[in-house]
Each structure stands twice: as C-alpha cells, then as structure tokens.
Amino acid sequence: MAAFLRSRRERITPADVGLPAGPRRRTPGLRREEAAQLAFISTEYYTRLEQARGPRPSREVLAGLARALRLSDAERDHLHHLAGAPPGPPPGPSREVRQSILDLLYRLPQAAAIVTSATYEVIAWNDLAAALMEDFSALSRRDRNLVRRVFLGPHPQGRRLYGVSDADEFARSSAQNLHAAAARYPDDPELAELVSELLAGSEEFTRLWASHDVSAESTLCKTFQHPLVGPVTVNCDVLDITDRDQRVVIYTAAPGSPSEEALRLLSVVGTQRMDVPG
C-alpha cells in the first residue's frame, strides 16, 4: 500500500488539483503535506502510511486518499484491498462525477446538459443548462433536487419545474424511480429524509409512492417556458452512467428552429435576469 500511495501521489501535478507549482519544487507530483491536506489527514499520518509504519486506515481515510489522489474506480478498489478493507456497497448514491463527464458537459456549447444522481439531485451542469433552467450554483444542495422541486416547489408564476411541458409525467416517473433508489440504498439517511419530506408535504407524491407502478418511459421531446425567451422546445436524451448510478441529460433544439435561436440567445445572456429592472 505504501508503494501504491507514493506512485499515485507522484503522478499528480499541483496544477491537477489547483495548487501552485512554486519555484523550488523538486518532488515529482504532489508533496506529502499537499496530499495529506487534500485527504484531510495530518502530514505525519500520511507520511507514516507511505513509509509502511502507519496503522490500518479506516474507510473514511481511504475515501479521503482516493479523492485526494484522484484514483479511478479500479484504483480505489485496489487501495481498499491493499488496506485489508475490501470495498462494500456504497451507503448512498454517488455524488462524484467523473472528470470525463464534466469535460463532456463543457464540450457541448450548443446543448444544455446536466448530471443527476439516483435521487434526482443536479450534481453537475453546463452554462447553457443554468441559463435554460436555473443558476444551480446559487442554490443549496437541497434546492438542487428536481424531485423535491416538482412536488414541493417553488412554482413561480404557476410554472412547475421550470414550466416544462412534461412536468406531470416527470413527477410520476421520478416517484417510481425514487422508490427503486430507496430499495438500492436502504441505509442512506439523506434519501430516507427526502422520502419522508415528500410524503409529509405532497399528497400527489404519497399517492404515487403507494401505487408501486412500473416506471414510465421518458418524454423524448419537451418544451420549457422560459421567462426571458419564451417557449423552448428541445429533444431530451438521457445517458446512463451505470457504475455511478447517475444520468447525463442532454437538451438540444432542432437545427434552424426558433428554439435553436432561443438557446443561442441564452448562451449569450447566461443567467442574467434581463426581464427584471435593475
């Protein structure tokens, strides 16, 4: 394990994790104190791990090391096995989005794209998605949950879920899929809290939750009622990331359509509220 940690640390440049290189850096990759800081452990403890003198790390420490050293899924599992703590099933839905998926979102300048977790939390998005739907960066994690929003609001000007045309269909399918997620992650307290909140606050959700219906098919074309540019009709394509239990949702407009022009305008104005006086 000591050799594996050292080899992974030395392959990461400071720029990879947003740290300055500095003029006198002689160590290839990160310094030990930098890796320790990123993993939220002491430099002394990290040094002992690399020198094969440290105690067996806990699962929490292993998770911090995997995050700090930017390990792939296979490398993370390998680290767990080296530490004598084989990885078990995740306690809750993953919220970590692979860098390749984040890169994909930003390489789609003419498409609005988001990534959602198994509980419908928006965990990544590109600029056009923020302009079309909402500035997710200005929201708390709680308020970025789409299933909470569709059932509990807010619904400005009576627009449910950003005024999207299939909001009722989304409500039905999201309740059904959340039922399945609760079965996959029975020990996740956040998911249990979300379900309890929805059952207490929405009669519609309570009815759908009790129905145990099979999930409906997703709508492939929908229209957003945007407060600035009006109706925006888009195709909706969903890519499943099965190993993370996540989904990439991509919204594109037909070439040459008024909706394509609307998306182009939104890509320019971004999340500015030009309909509100300054």
C-alpha positions, 0 to 999 in steps of 0.5 A: 500500500505504501508503494501504491500511495507514493506512485499515485501521489507522484503522478499528480501535478499541483496544477491537477488539483489547483495548487501552485507549482512554486519555484523550488519544487523538486518532488515529482507530483504532489508533496506529502503535506499537499496530499495529506491536506487534500485527504484531510489527514495530518502530514505525519499520518500520511507520511507514516502510511507511505513509509509502511509504519502507519496503522490500518486506515479506516474507510473514511481515510481511504475515501479521503486518499482516493479523492485526494489522489484522484484514483479511478474506480479500479484504483480505489478498489485496489487501495481498499484491498491493499488496506485489508478493507475490501470495498462494500456497497456504497451507503448512498448514491454517488455524488462524484462525477467523473472528470470525463463527464464534466469535460463532456458537459463543457464540450457541448456549447450548443446543448444544455446538459446536466448530471443527476444522481439516483435521487434526482439531485443536479450534481453537475451542469453546463452554462447553457443548462443554468441559463435554460433552467436555473443558476444551480450554483446559487442554490443549496444542495437541497434546492438542487433536487428536481424531485423535491422541486416538482412536488414541493416547489417553488412554482413561480408564476404557476410554472412547475419545474421550470414550466416544462411541458412534461412536468406531470409525467416527470413527477410520476416517473421520478416517484417510481424511480425514487422508490427503486433508489430507496430499495438500492440504498436502504441505509442512506439517511439523506434519501430516507429524509427526502422520502419522508419530506415528500410524503409529509408535504405532497399528497400527489407524491404519497399517492404515487409512492403507494401505487408501486407502478412500473416506471414510465418511459421518458418524454423524448421531446419537451418544451420549457417556458422560459421567462426571458425567451419564451417557449423552448422546445428541445429533444431530451436524451438521457445517458446512463452512467451505470457504475455511478448510478447517475444520468447525463441529460442532454437538451438540444433544439432542432437545427434552424428552429426558433428554439435553436435561436432561443438557446443561442440567445441564452448562451449569450445572456447566461443567467442574467435576469434581463426581464427584471429592472435593475 
